[in-house]
Amino acid sequence: GEMLRKSQRINEAIPIYQRLIALEPDNTAHYNNLASFALAKQDIRLALNALEQGANRDRTGYLSLQTARIAFE
């Protein structure tokens, strides 16, 4: 994913992270990364959706904080 970001291939990274979420739904980093790519593409709805889904699995509360931050922006 990071290689795709550096080469500005954001559209290719989004489906990869969506697939990673399907394969490893408890890995909250995937939700955060998907949200990051969605924001880079200015797709706020996708970013919020990813963070909200991840927040349900995140015991640290980090993704809830990210969700709130994006919602207020």
Protein Blocks (a to p, Z undefined) as FASTA:
>chain_A
ZZmmmnopmklmmmmmmmmmmmmmmlmklmmmmmmmmmmnopaklmmmmmmmmmmmmmnl
mmmmmmmmmmmZZ
